[in-house]
Amino acid sequence: MVRVRRYKDSSVDIQAVLKGIKEFLQETKDLNIMNEINGKIDGKPFLSLTAVKTTAPRLLVGALREITISLTGFPDDFLVEVHTGTWFANIAMPGVAGTLIAGPVGFAVGAGAPTIVAVRYERQVWNRIRELIKQNAKKSFNLEKVETY
């Protein structure tokens, strides 16, 4: 799942937001930061973190596999992109995994589990990002300055 939000006219310390995101990801059990990028794309600052969940038990029942959070732009106009991936994200594989683990009832449960877990975690990430942006904005922050794609 991918969601992008554009934050405008708040003069946000993007480095501080990234640092807070990194701390949040590191607090998540079994989630390891595997890649960190700090560079430029088309002349705009680009910061990105990718964290991977590596535990086997969750892999079998479907759960968050990885998350990438990227910030692109300048303090008064930047994009935040959050991409979450799940183990067995397509509808066939979770059903098969559920069937192997718990029989026919497991098929129904397995088919929806990866999405539910990833969506719940993504919601927590977006809430934390919003808090960090409010904390690190030098101008007043309100939702009218946010566009969601």
PAMI-79755 format. One record per atom (N, C-alpha, C): residue number from 1; atom name; x, y, z. Coordinates in Angstrom, 3 decimals. Example, Ala and Ser with C-alpha at 12.3 -4.5 7.8 and 13.67 -1.06 7.14 Angstrom:
@i = 1 at = N east = 13.190 north = -5.690 up = 7.800
@i = 1 at = CA east = 12.300 north = -4.500 up = 7.800
@i = 1 at = C east = 13.200 north = -3.300 up = 7.800
@i = 2 at = N east = 12.850 north = -2.250 up = 7.080
@i = 2 at = CA east = 13.670 north = -1.060 up = 7.140
@i = 2 at = C east = 12.900 north = 0.030 up = 7.870
//
This chain:
@i = 1 at = N east = 0.842 north = -1.172 up = 0.000
@i = 1 at = CA east = 0.000 north = 0.000 up = 0.000
@i = 1 at = C east = 0.888 north = 1.237 up = 0.000
@i = 2 at = N east = 0.500 north = 2.225 up = -0.778
@i = 2 at = CA east = 1.268 north = 3.452 up = -0.846
@i = 2 at = C east = 0.327 north = 4.630 up = -0.610
@i = 3 at = N east = 0.767 north = 5.558 up = 0.197
@i = 3 at = CA east = 0.029 north = 6.795 up = 0.395
@i = 3 at = C east = 1.034 north = 7.938 up = 0.406
@i = 4 at = N east = 0.649 north = 9.039 up = -0.229
@i = 4 at = CA east = 1.519 north = 10.205 up = -0.303
@i = 4 at = C east = 0.748 north = 11.413 up = 0.226
@i = 5 at = N east = 1.408 north = 12.212 up = 1.041
@i = 5 at = CA east = 0.828 north = 13.460 up = 1.530
@i = 5 at = C east = 1.809 north = 14.595 up = 1.270
@i = 6 at = N east = 1.238 north = 15.725 up = 0.886
@i = 6 at = CA east = 2.028 north = 16.925 up = 0.637
@i = 6 at = C east = 1.734 north = 17.931 up = 1.741
@i = 7 at = N east = 2.788 north = 18.421 up = 2.366
@i = 7 at = CA east = 2.677 north = 19.398 up = 3.449
@i = 7 at = C east = 3.220 north = 20.721 up = 2.942
@i = 8 at = N east = 2.398 north = 21.772 up = 3.071
@i = 8 at = CA east = 2.776 north = 23.066 up = 2.529
@i = 8 at = C east = 2.728 north = 24.139 up = 3.610
@i = 9 at = N east = 3.584 north = 25.137 up = 3.429
@i = 9 at = CA east = 3.532 north = 26.381 up = 4.188
@i = 9 at = C east = 3.559 north = 26.207 up = 5.706
@i = 10 at = N east = 4.440 north = 25.331 up = 6.199
@i = 10 at = CA east = 4.568 north = 25.162 up = 7.647
@i = 10 at = C east = 6.001 north = 25.307 up = 8.132
@i = 11 at = N east = 6.946 north = 25.425 up = 7.226
@i = 11 at = CA east = 8.360 north = 25.568 up = 7.561
@i = 11 at = C east = 8.807 north = 24.501 up = 8.566
@i = 12 at = N east = 8.801 north = 23.264 up = 8.100
@i = 12 at = CA east = 9.073 north = 22.110 up = 8.960
@i = 12 at = C east = 10.540 north = 21.714 up = 8.883
@i = 13 at = N east = 11.123 north = 21.380 up = 10.028
@i = 13 at = CA east = 12.477 north = 20.841 up = 10.084
@i = 13 at = C east = 12.404 north = 19.372 up = 9.672
@i = 14 at = N east = 12.628 north = 19.112 up = 8.394
@i = 14 at = CA east = 12.448 north = 17.769 up = 7.837
@i = 14 at = C east = 13.428 north = 16.768 up = 8.449
@i = 15 at = N east = 14.649 north = 17.206 up = 8.732
@i = 15 at = CA east = 15.636 north = 16.304 up = 9.349
@i = 15 at = C east = 15.147 north = 15.834 up = 10.719
@i = 16 at = N east = 14.527 north = 16.733 up = 11.496
@i = 16 at = CA east = 14.007 north = 16.359 up = 12.813
@i = 16 at = C east = 12.848 north = 15.369 up = 12.673
@i = 17 at = N east = 12.008 north = 15.567 up = 11.657
@i = 17 at = CA east = 10.907 north = 14.636 up = 11.409
@i = 17 at = C east = 11.468 north = 13.258 up = 11.077
@i = 18 at = N east = 12.462 north = 13.206 up = 10.210
@i = 18 at = CA east = 13.073 north = 11.927 up = 9.845
@i = 18 at = C east = 13.694 north = 11.242 up = 11.066
@i = 19 at = N east = 14.346 north = 12.018 up = 11.898
@i = 19 at = CA east = 14.948 north = 11.449 up = 13.113
@i = 19 at = C east = 13.862 north = 10.840 up = 14.006
@i = 20 at = N east = 12.737 north = 11.532 up = 14.164
@i = 20 at = CA east = 11.630 north = 11.012 up = 14.965
@i = 20 at = C east = 11.024 north = 9.759 up = 14.358
@i = 21 at = N east = 10.914 north = 9.726 up = 13.035
@i = 21 at = CA east = 10.389 north = 8.540 up = 12.348
@i = 21 at = C east = 11.329 north = 7.358 up = 12.582
@i = 22 at = N east = 12.618 north = 7.617 up = 12.471
@i = 22 at = CA east = 13.614 north = 6.557 up = 12.676
@i = 22 at = C east = 13.503 north = 5.988 up = 14.094
@i = 23 at = N east = 13.371 north = 6.857 up = 15.082
@i = 23 at = CA east = 13.217 north = 6.403 up = 16.467
@i = 23 at = C east = 11.942 north = 5.574 up = 16.628
@i = 24 at = N east = 10.851 north = 6.014 up = 15.999
@i = 24 at = CA east = 9.587 north = 5.281 up = 16.067
@i = 24 at = C east = 9.745 north = 3.886 up = 15.463
@i = 25 at = N east = 10.380 north = 3.795 up = 14.307
@i = 25 at = CA east = 10.577 north = 2.494 up = 13.658
@i = 25 at = C east = 11.454 north = 1.583 up = 14.517
@i = 26 at = N east = 12.480 north = 2.163 up = 15.134
@i = 26 at = CA east = 13.385 north = 1.358 up = 15.960
@i = 26 at = C east = 12.702 north = 0.836 up = 17.222
@i = 27 at = N east = 11.630 north = 1.509 up = 17.661
@i = 27 at = CA east = 10.880 north = 1.059 up = 18.836
@i = 27 at = C east = 9.964 north = -0.122 up = 18.522
@i = 28 at = N east = 9.699 north = -0.353 up = 17.237
@i = 28 at = CA east = 8.811 north = -1.436 up = 16.832
@i = 28 at = C east = 9.556 north = -2.755 up = 16.905
@i = 29 at = N east = 8.989 north = -3.684 up = 17.644
@i = 29 at = CA east = 9.623 north = -4.985 up = 17.858
@i = 29 at = C east = 9.878 north = -5.701 up = 16.531
@i = 30 at = N east = 11.066 north = -6.245 up = 16.392
@i = 30 at = CA east = 11.476 north = -7.058 up = 15.241
@i = 30 at = C east = 11.505 north = -6.294 up = 13.921
@i = 31 at = N east = 11.533 north = -4.973 up = 13.962
@i = 31 at = CA east = 11.620 north = -4.162 up = 12.747
@i = 31 at = C east = 13.023 north = -3.564 up = 12.713
@i = 32 at = N east = 13.780 north = -3.900 up = 11.660
@i = 32 at = CA east = 15.165 north = -3.455 up = 11.556
@i = 32 at = C east = 15.325 north = -2.504 up = 10.379
@i = 33 at = N east = 15.938 north = -1.359 up = 10.616
@i = 33 at = CA east = 16.201 north = -0.420 up = 9.538
@i = 33 at = C east = 17.318 north = -0.993 up = 8.680
@i = 34 at = N east = 16.999 north = -1.191 up = 7.399
@i = 34 at = CA east = 17.943 north = -1.828 up = 6.489
@i = 34 at = C east = 18.585 north = -0.849 up = 5.521
@i = 35 at = N east = 17.927 north = 0.292 up = 5.281
@i = 35 at = CA east = 18.429 north = 1.224 up = 4.291
@i = 35 at = C east = 18.063 north = 2.646 up = 4.699
@i = 36 at = N east = 19.025 north = 3.534 up = 4.572
@i = 36 at = CA east = 18.801 north = 4.949 up = 4.875
@i = 36 at = C east = 19.462 north = 5.767 up = 3.768
@i = 37 at = N east = 18.682 north = 6.632 up = 3.130
@i = 37 at = CA east = 19.191 north = 7.447 up = 2.021
@i = 37 at = C east = 19.027 north = 8.915 up = 2.367
@i = 38 at = N east = 20.068 north = 9.677 up = 2.099
@i = 38 at = CA east = 20.040 north = 11.123 up = 2.290
@i = 38 at = C east = 20.705 north = 11.722 up = 1.057
@i = 39 at = N east = 19.908 north = 12.275 up = 0.145
@i = 39 at = CA east = 20.466 north = 12.789 up = -1.098
@i = 39 at = C east = 19.549 north = 13.802 up = -1.746
@i = 40 at = N east = 19.615 north = 13.858 up = -3.075
@i = 40 at = CA east = 18.775 north = 14.787 up = -3.838
@i = 40 at = C east = 18.189 north = 14.068 up = -5.039
@i = 41 at = N east = 16.970 north = 14.470 up = -5.387
@i = 41 at = CA east = 16.309 north = 14.007 up = -6.603
@i = 41 at = C east = 15.770 north = 15.249 up = -7.296
@i = 42 at = N east = 16.192 north = 15.453 up = -8.537
@i = 42 at = CA east = 15.784 north = 16.638 up = -9.304
@i = 42 at = C east = 16.035 north = 17.929 up = -8.528
@i = 43 at = N east = 17.149 north = 17.986 up = -7.818
@i = 43 at = CA east = 17.515 north = 19.183 up = -7.074
@i = 43 at = C east = 16.794 north = 19.360 up = -5.748
@i = 44 at = N east = 15.915 north = 18.427 up = -5.391
@i = 44 at = CA east = 15.175 north = 18.510 up = -4.128
@i = 44 at = C east = 15.782 north = 17.531 up = -3.128
@i = 45 at = N east = 15.875 north = 17.949 up = -1.853
@i = 45 at = CA east = 16.345 north = 17.013 up = -0.828
@i = 45 at = C east = 15.454 north = 15.777 up = -0.772
@i = 46 at = N east = 16.088 north = 14.621 up = -0.608
@i = 46 at = CA east = 15.381 north = 13.346 up = -0.548
@i = 46 at = C east = 15.927 north = 12.547 up = 0.626
@i = 47 at = N east = 15.053 north = 12.168 up = 1.539
@i = 47 at = CA east = 15.420 north = 11.369 up = 2.705
@i = 47 at = C east = 14.531 north = 10.140 up = 2.725
@i = 48 at = N east = 15.102 north = 8.984 up = 2.994
@i = 48 at = CA east = 14.301 north = 7.768 up = 2.963
@i = 48 at = C east = 14.830 north = 6.741 up = 3.959
@i = 49 at = N east = 13.889 north = 6.021 up = 4.574
@i = 49 at = CA east = 14.208 north = 4.924 up = 5.486
@i = 49 at = C east = 13.423 north = 3.690 up = 5.034
@i = 50 at = N east = 14.079 north = 2.551 up = 5.038
@i = 50 at = CA east = 13.386 north = 1.289 up = 4.791
@i = 50 at = C east = 13.681 north = 0.370 up = 5.960
@i = 51 at = N east = 12.619 north = -0.165 up = 6.551
@i = 51 at = CA east = 12.758 north = -1.098 up = 7.662
@i = 51 at = C east = 12.070 north = -2.397 up = 7.287
@i = 52 at = N east = 12.652 north = -3.504 up = 7.721
@i = 52 at = CA east = 12.162 north = -4.831 up = 7.371
@i = 52 at = C east = 11.879 north = -5.606 up = 8.647
@i = 53 at = N east = 10.743 north = -6.304 up = 8.653
@i = 53 at = CA east = 10.396 north = -7.172 up = 9.773
@i = 53 at = C east = 10.836 north = -8.577 up = 9.413
@i = 54 at = N east = 11.579 north = -9.213 up = 10.293
@i = 54 at = CA east = 12.234 north = -10.456 up = 9.917
@i = 54 at = C east = 11.792 north = -11.689 up = 10.693
@i = 55 at = N east = 10.771 north = -11.575 up = 11.534
@i = 55 at = CA east = 10.388 north = -12.742 up = 12.321
@i = 55 at = C east = 9.592 north = -13.741 up = 11.502
@i = 56 at = N east = 9.901 north = -15.022 up = 11.668
@i = 56 at = CA east = 9.239 north = -16.077 up = 10.899
@i = 56 at = C east = 7.786 north = -16.334 up = 11.303
@i = 57 at = N east = 7.412 north = -16.352 up = 12.591
@i = 57 at = CA east = 6.018 north = -16.681 up = 12.919
@i = 57 at = C east = 5.016 north = -15.735 up = 12.255
@i = 58 at = N east = 5.277 north = -14.462 up = 12.240
@i = 58 at = CA east = 4.362 north = -13.513 up = 11.606
@i = 58 at = C east = 4.357 north = -13.709 up = 10.095
@i = 59 at = N east = 5.480 north = -14.111 up = 9.557
@i = 59 at = CA east = 5.554 north = -14.347 up = 8.123
@i = 59 at = C east = 4.512 north = -15.381 up = 7.715
@i = 60 at = N east = 4.319 north = -16.412 up = 8.523
@i = 60 at = CA east = 3.414 north = -17.491 up = 8.160
@i = 60 at = C east = 1.948 north = -17.074 up = 8.175
@i = 61 at = N east = 1.543 north = -16.221 up = 9.086
@i = 61 at = CA east = 0.127 north = -15.854 up = 9.168
@i = 61 at = C east = -0.174 north = -14.548 up = 8.447
@i = 62 at = N east = 0.829 north = -13.884 up = 7.957
@i = 62 at = CA east = 0.611 north = -12.642 up = 7.218
@i = 62 at = C east = 0.729 north = -11.444 up = 8.136
@i = 63 at = N east = 1.631 north = -10.554 up = 7.816
@i = 63 at = CA east = 1.824 north = -9.364 up = 8.636
@i = 63 at = C east = 2.707 north = -8.399 up = 7.868
@i = 64 at = N east = 2.995 north = -7.306 up = 8.514
@i = 64 at = CA east = 3.871 north = -6.311 up = 7.921
@i = 64 at = C east = 5.205 north = -6.948 up = 7.566
@i = 65 at = N east = 5.647 north = -6.749 up = 6.345
@i = 65 at = CA east = 6.930 north = -7.284 up = 5.894
@i = 65 at = C east = 7.987 north = -6.194 up = 5.896
@i = 66 at = N east = 7.621 north = -5.027 up = 5.331
@i = 66 at = CA east = 8.559 north = -3.912 up = 5.283
@i = 66 at = C east = 7.797 north = -2.610 up = 5.164
@i = 67 at = N east = 8.506 north = -1.550 up = 5.476
@i = 67 at = CA east = 7.938 north = -0.213 up = 5.365
@i = 67 at = C east = 9.034 north = 0.723 up = 4.877
@i = 68 at = N east = 8.674 north = 1.570 up = 3.928
@i = 68 at = CA east = 9.592 north = 2.593 up = 3.438
@i = 68 at = C east = 8.910 north = 3.942 up = 3.614
@i = 69 at = N east = 9.624 north = 4.870 up = 4.216
@i = 69 at = CA east = 9.111 north = 6.221 up = 4.420
@i = 69 at = C east = 10.098 north = 7.178 up = 3.769
@i = 70 at = N east = 9.583 north = 7.995 up = 2.850
@i = 70 at = CA east = 10.426 north = 8.946 up = 2.128
@i = 70 at = C east = 9.883 north = 10.358 up = 2.299
@i = 71 at = N east = 10.805 north = 11.311 up = 2.454
@i = 71 at = CA east = 10.472 north = 12.730 up = 2.521
@i = 71 at = C east = 11.244 north = 13.420 up = 1.401
@i = 72 at = N east = 10.517 north = 14.159 up = 0.576
@i = 72 at = CA east = 11.126 north = 14.825 up = -0.571
@i = 72 at = C east = 10.672 north = 16.268 up = -0.612
@i = 73 at = N east = 11.616 north = 17.194 up = -0.667
@i = 73 at = CA east = 11.249 north = 18.597 up = -0.827
@i = 73 at = C east = 11.910 north = 19.494 up = 0.193
@i = 74 at = N east = 11.289 north = 20.655 up = 0.357
@i = 74 at = CA east = 11.828 north = 21.717 up = 1.195
@i = 74 at = C east = 10.905 north = 21.978 up = 2.384
@i = 75 at = N east = 11.378 north = 22.669 up = 3.419
@i = 75 at = CA east = 10.580 north = 22.874 up = 4.631
@i = 75 at = C east = 9.166 north = 23.420 up = 4.408
@i = 76 at = N east = 8.958 north = 24.244 up = 3.378
@i = 76 at = CA east = 7.630 north = 24.814 up = 3.141
@i = 76 at = C east = 6.811 north = 24.056 up = 2.105
@i = 77 at = N east = 7.373 north = 23.016 up = 1.508
@i = 77 at = CA east = 6.641 north = 22.248 up = 0.513
@i = 77 at = C east = 7.352 north = 20.908 up = 0.325
@i = 78 at = N east = 6.835 north = 19.879 up = 0.981
@i = 78 at = CA east = 7.477 north = 18.574 up = 0.876
@i = 78 at = C east = 6.434 north = 17.466 up = 0.835
@i = 79 at = N east = 6.865 north = 16.331 up = 0.306
@i = 79 at = CA east = 6.026 north = 15.142 up = 0.219
@i = 79 at = C east = 6.513 north = 14.105 up = 1.215
@i = 80 at = N east = 5.567 north = 13.405 up = 1.805
@i = 80 at = CA east = 5.869 north = 12.245 up = 2.630
@i = 80 at = C east = 5.178 north = 11.063 up = 1.966
@i = 81 at = N east = 5.956 north = 10.032 up = 1.675
@i = 81 at = CA east = 5.416 north = 8.816 up = 1.072
@i = 81 at = C east = 5.659 north = 7.659 up = 2.016
@i = 82 at = N east = 4.605 north = 6.903 up = 2.286
@i = 82 at = CA east = 4.717 north = 5.717 up = 3.128
@i = 82 at = C east = 4.263 north = 4.525 up = 2.305
@i = 83 at = N east = 5.144 north = 3.554 up = 2.202
@i = 83 at = CA east = 4.836 north = 2.317 up = 1.474
@i = 83 at = C east = 4.977 north = 1.161 up = 2.446
@i = 84 at = N east = 3.908 north = 0.384 up = 2.605
@i = 84 at = CA east = 3.976 north = -0.807 up = 3.442
@i = 84 at = C east = 3.769 north = -2.030 up = 2.574
@i = 85 at = N east = 4.494 north = -3.066 up = 2.883
@i = 85 at = CA east = 4.344 north = -4.342 up = 2.192
@i = 85 at = C east = 4.038 north = -5.411 up = 3.213
@i = 86 at = N east = 3.290 north = -6.428 up = 2.786
@i = 86 at = CA east = 2.927 north = -7.514 up = 3.698
@i = 86 at = C east = 3.341 north = -8.849 up = 3.109
@i = 87 at = N east = 3.581 north = -9.779 up = 3.997
@i = 87 at = CA east = 3.818 north = -11.146 up = 3.549
@i = 87 at = C east = 2.500 north = -11.683 up = 3.029
@i = 88 at = N east = 2.534 north = -12.409 up = 1.950
@i = 88 at = CA east = 1.342 north = -13.020 up = 1.364
@i = 88 at = C east = 0.247 north = -11.985 up = 1.130
@i = 89 at = N east = 0.581 north = -10.860 up = 0.495
@i = 89 at = CA east = -0.364 north = -9.765 up = 0.326
@i = 89 at = C east = -1.456 north = -10.050 up = -0.697
@i = 90 at = N east = -1.197 north = -10.905 up = -1.682
@i = 90 at = CA east = -2.280 north = -11.166 up = -2.635
@i = 90 at = C east = -3.280 north = -12.133 up = -2.024
@i = 91 at = N east = -4.463 north = -12.177 up = -2.566
@i = 91 at = CA east = -5.556 north = -12.926 up = -1.952
@i = 91 at = C east = -5.359 north = -14.437 up = -1.974
@i = 92 at = N east = -4.635 north = -14.971 up = -2.941
@i = 92 at = CA east = -4.457 north = -16.424 up = -3.027
@i = 92 at = C east = -3.527 north = -16.938 up = -1.946
@i = 93 at = N east = -2.384 north = -16.301 up = -1.769
@i = 93 at = CA east = -1.377 north = -16.800 up = -0.834
@i = 93 at = C east = -1.844 north = -16.782 up = 0.618
@i = 94 at = N east = -2.513 north = -15.719 up = 1.118
@i = 94 at = CA east = -2.933 north = -15.771 up = 2.514
@i = 94 at = C east = -3.935 north = -16.890 up = 2.751
@i = 95 at = N east = -4.815 north = -17.127 up = 1.771
@i = 95 at = CA east = -5.774 north = -18.206 up = 1.923
@i = 95 at = C east = -5.086 north = -19.546 up = 2.007
@i = 96 at = N east = -4.084 north = -19.747 up = 1.174
@i = 96 at = CA east = -3.314 north = -20.986 up = 1.198
@i = 96 at = C east = -2.589 north = -21.119 up = 2.526
@i = 97 at = N east = -1.937 north = -20.027 up = 2.969
@i = 97 at = CA east = -1.228 north = -20.074 up = 4.259
@i = 97 at = C east = -2.197 north = -20.362 up = 5.393
@i = 98 at = N east = -3.366 north = -19.715 up = 5.369
@i = 98 at = CA east = -4.367 north = -19.953 up = 6.414
@i = 98 at = C east = -4.870 north = -21.384 up = 6.401
@i = 99 at = N east = -5.080 north = -21.933 up = 5.203
@i = 99 at = CA east = -5.546 north = -23.309 up = 5.079
@i = 99 at = C east = -4.515 north = -24.276 up = 5.636
@i = 100 at = N east = -3.247 north = -24.040 up = 5.331
@i = 100 at = CA east = -2.188 north = -24.923 up = 5.832
@i = 100 at = C east = -2.098 north = -24.889 up = 7.347
@i = 101 at = N east = -2.361 north = -23.724 up = 7.922
@i = 101 at = CA east = -2.218 north = -23.579 up = 9.374
@i = 101 at = C east = -3.481 north = -23.995 up = 10.117
@i = 102 at = N east = -4.673 north = -23.593 up = 9.613
@i = 102 at = CA east = -5.897 north = -23.805 up = 10.391
@i = 102 at = C east = -7.050 north = -24.396 up = 9.598
@i = 103 at = N east = -6.812 north = -24.955 up = 8.438
@i = 103 at = CA east = -7.883 north = -25.571 up = 7.669
@i = 103 at = C east = -8.748 north = -24.542 up = 6.953
@i = 104 at = N east = -9.960 north = -24.941 up = 6.545
@i = 104 at = CA east = -10.825 north = -24.061 up = 5.765
@i = 104 at = C east = -11.155 north = -22.738 up = 6.458
@i = 105 at = N east = -11.352 north = -22.754 up = 7.763
@i = 105 at = CA east = -11.625 north = -21.506 up = 8.486
@i = 105 at = C east = -10.415 north = -20.595 up = 8.404
@i = 106 at = N east = -9.250 north = -21.162 up = 8.417
@i = 106 at = CA east = -8.019 north = -20.383 up = 8.303
@i = 106 at = C east = -7.904 north = -19.669 up = 6.977
@i = 107 at = N east = -8.539 north = -20.229 up = 5.924
@i = 107 at = CA east = -8.503 north = -19.573 up = 4.619
@i = 107 at = C east = -9.127 north = -18.183 up = 4.714
@i = 108 at = N east = -10.303 north = -18.094 up = 5.302
@i = 108 at = CA east = -11.002 north = -16.810 up = 5.409
@i = 108 at = C east = -10.238 north = -15.837 up = 6.291
@i = 109 at = N east = -9.736 north = -16.324 up = 7.397
@i = 109 at = CA east = -8.982 north = -15.460 up = 8.301
@i = 109 at = C east = -7.674 north = -15.025 up = 7.647
@i = 110 at = N east = -6.987 north = -15.965 up = 7.021
@i = 110 at = CA east = -5.701 north = -15.678 up = 6.396
@i = 110 at = C east = -5.798 north = -14.686 up = 5.267
@i = 111 at = N east = -6.906 north = -14.683 up = 4.542
@i = 111 at = CA east = -7.048 north = -13.793 up = 3.394
@i = 111 at = C east = -7.082 north = -12.329 up = 3.802
@i = 112 at = N east = -7.621 north = -12.012 up = 4.973
@i = 112 at = CA east = -7.722 north = -10.611 up = 5.384
@i = 112 at = C east = -6.660 north = -10.158 up = 6.354
@i = 113 at = N east = -5.985 north = -11.073 up = 7.008
@i = 113 at = CA east = -5.044 north = -10.720 up = 8.073
@i = 113 at = C east = -3.906 north = -9.813 up = 7.638
@i = 114 at = N east = -3.225 north = -10.069 up = 6.525
@i = 114 at = CA east = -2.089 north = -9.213 up = 6.177
@i = 114 at = C east = -2.477 north = -7.758 up = 5.986
@i = 115 at = N east = -3.590 north = -7.547 up = 5.332
@i = 115 at = CA east = -4.019 north = -6.179 up = 5.072
@i = 115 at = C east = -4.378 north = -5.475 up = 6.367
@i = 116 at = N east = -5.096 north = -6.152 up = 7.245
@i = 116 at = CA east = -5.507 north = -5.534 up = 8.508
@i = 116 at = C east = -4.300 north = -5.134 up = 9.338
@i = 117 at = N east = -3.339 north = -6.015 up = 9.471
@i = 117 at = CA east = -2.147 north = -5.728 up = 10.270
@i = 117 at = C east = -1.363 north = -4.564 up = 9.677
@i = 118 at = N east = -1.151 north = -4.586 up = 8.366
@i = 118 at = CA east = -0.381 north = -3.525 up = 7.717
@i = 118 at = C east = -1.105 north = -2.190 up = 7.784
@i = 119 at = N east = -2.416 north = -2.183 up = 7.587
@i = 119 at = CA east = -3.182 north = -0.933 up = 7.650
@i = 119 at = C east = -3.138 north = -0.344 up = 9.052
@i = 120 at = N east = -3.266 north = -1.185 up = 10.063
@i = 120 at = CA east = -3.215 north = -0.710 up = 11.451
@i = 120 at = C east = -1.851 north = -0.079 up = 11.741
@i = 121 at = N east = -0.779 north = -0.728 up = 11.304
@i = 121 at = CA east = 0.551 north = -0.180 up = 11.552
@i = 121 at = C east = 0.767 north = 1.104 up = 10.749
@i = 122 at = N east = 0.298 north = 1.116 up = 9.499
@i = 122 at = CA east = 0.447 north = 2.323 up = 8.679
@i = 122 at = C east = -0.286 north = 3.506 up = 9.311
@i = 123 at = N east = -1.443 north = 3.257 up = 9.886
@i = 123 at = CA east = -2.195 north = 4.319 up = 10.578
@i = 123 at = C east = -1.371 north = 4.867 up = 11.746
@i = 124 at = N east = -0.730 north = 3.986 up = 12.506
@i = 124 at = CA east = 0.118 north = 4.425 up = 13.618
@i = 124 at = C east = 1.280 north = 5.281 up = 13.107
@i = 125 at = N east = 1.866 north = 4.868 up = 11.976
@i = 125 at = CA east = 2.981 north = 5.616 up = 11.394
@i = 125 at = C east = 2.522 north = 7.012 up = 10.988
@i = 126 at = N east = 1.378 north = 7.100 up = 10.288
@i = 126 at = CA east = 0.879 north = 8.413 up = 9.853
@i = 126 at = C east = 0.540 north = 9.304 up = 11.043
@i = 127 at = N east = -0.015 north = 8.741 up = 12.106
@i = 127 at = CA east = -0.297 north = 9.539 up = 13.303
@i = 127 at = C east = 0.993 north = 10.092 up = 13.894
@i = 128 at = N east = 2.018 north = 9.259 up = 13.933
@i = 128 at = CA east = 3.310 north = 9.708 up = 14.474
@i = 128 at = C east = 3.928 north = 10.778 up = 13.577
@i = 129 at = N east = 3.838 north = 10.608 up = 12.265
@i = 129 at = CA east = 4.371 north = 11.598 up = 11.326
@i = 129 at = C east = 3.670 north = 12.935 up = 11.540
@i = 130 at = N east = 2.333 north = 12.903 up = 11.660
@i = 130 at = CA east = 1.587 north = 14.147 up = 11.891
@i = 130 at = C east = 2.051 north = 14.839 up = 13.180
@i = 131 at = N east = 2.236 north = 14.067 up = 14.257
@i = 131 at = CA east = 2.725 north = 14.630 up = 15.522
@i = 131 at = C east = 4.101 north = 15.266 up = 15.339
@i = 132 at = N east = 4.989 north = 14.563 up = 14.635
@i = 132 at = CA east = 6.346 north = 15.073 up = 14.425
@i = 132 at = C east = 6.339 north = 16.352 up = 13.586
@i = 133 at = N east = 5.484 north = 16.409 up = 12.590
@i = 133 at = CA east = 5.410 north = 17.611 up = 11.760
@i = 133 at = C east = 4.882 north = 18.779 up = 12.588
@i = 134 at = N east = 3.867 north = 18.542 up = 13.410
@i = 134 at = CA east = 3.346 north = 19.608 up = 14.285
@i = 134 at = C east = 4.443 north = 20.106 up = 15.235
@i = 135 at = N east = 5.183 north = 19.178 up = 15.817
@i = 135 at = CA east = 6.236 north = 19.536 up = 16.773
@i = 135 at = C east = 7.366 north = 20.316 up = 16.126
@i = 136 at = N east = 7.649 north = 20.040 up = 14.861
@i = 136 at = CA east = 8.810 north = 20.630 up = 14.190
@i = 136 at = C east = 8.448 north = 21.703 up = 13.169
@i = 137 at = N east = 7.194 north = 22.170 up = 13.192
@i = 137 at = CA east = 6.766 north = 23.237 up = 12.299
@i = 137 at = C east = 7.043 north = 24.591 up = 12.955
@i = 138 at = N east = 7.655 north = 25.489 up = 12.194
@i = 138 at = CA east = 7.945 north = 26.823 up = 12.718
@i = 138 at = C east = 6.767 north = 27.767 up = 12.506
@i = 139 at = N east = 5.877 north = 27.406 up = 11.585
@i = 139 at = CA east = 4.640 north = 28.157 up = 11.354
@i = 139 at = C east = 3.490 north = 27.298 up = 11.849
@i = 140 at = N east = 2.315 north = 27.902 up = 11.977
@i = 140 at = CA east = 1.165 north = 27.128 up = 12.440
@i = 140 at = C east = 0.845 north = 26.004 up = 11.454
@i = 141 at = N east = 0.495 north = 24.874 up = 12.004
@i = 141 at = CA east = 0.170 north = 23.700 up = 11.195
@i = 141 at = C east = -1.324 north = 23.443 up = 11.291
@i = 142 at = N east = -1.963 north = 23.230 up = 10.146
@i = 142 at = CA east = -3.352 north = 22.770 up = 10.147
@i = 142 at = C east = -3.567 north = 21.867 up = 8.943
@i = 143 at = N east = -4.631 north = 21.090 up = 9.001
@i = 143 at = CA east = -4.866 north = 20.088 up = 7.966
@i = 143 at = C east = -5.219 north = 20.684 up = 6.614
@i = 144 at = N east = -5.579 north = 21.980 up = 6.568
@i = 144 at = CA east = -5.851 north = 22.628 up = 5.293
@i = 144 at = C east = -4.586 north = 22.734 up = 4.438
@i = 145 at = N east = -3.438 north = 22.622 up = 5.067
@i = 145 at = CA east = -2.163 north = 22.704 up = 4.366
@i = 145 at = C east = -1.652 north = 21.336 up = 3.910
@i = 146 at = N east = -2.512 north = 20.316 up = 4.035
@i = 146 at = CA east = -2.102 north = 18.946 up = 3.700
@i = 146 at = C east = -2.959 north = 18.432 up = 2.546
@i = 147 at = N east = -2.284 north = 17.866 up = 1.542
@i = 147 at = CA east = -2.969 north = 17.223 up = 0.429
@i = 147 at = C east = -2.626 north = 15.740 up = 0.480
@i = 148 at = N east = -3.617 north = 14.883 up = 0.281
@i = 148 at = CA east = -3.383 north = 13.447 up = 0.276
@i = 148 at = C east = -3.622 north = 12.906 up = -1.119
@i = 149 at = N east = -2.681 north = 12.089 up = -1.590
@i = 149 at = CA east = -2.780 north = 11.506 up = -2.935
@i = 149 at = C east = -2.975 north = 10.010 up = -2.822
//
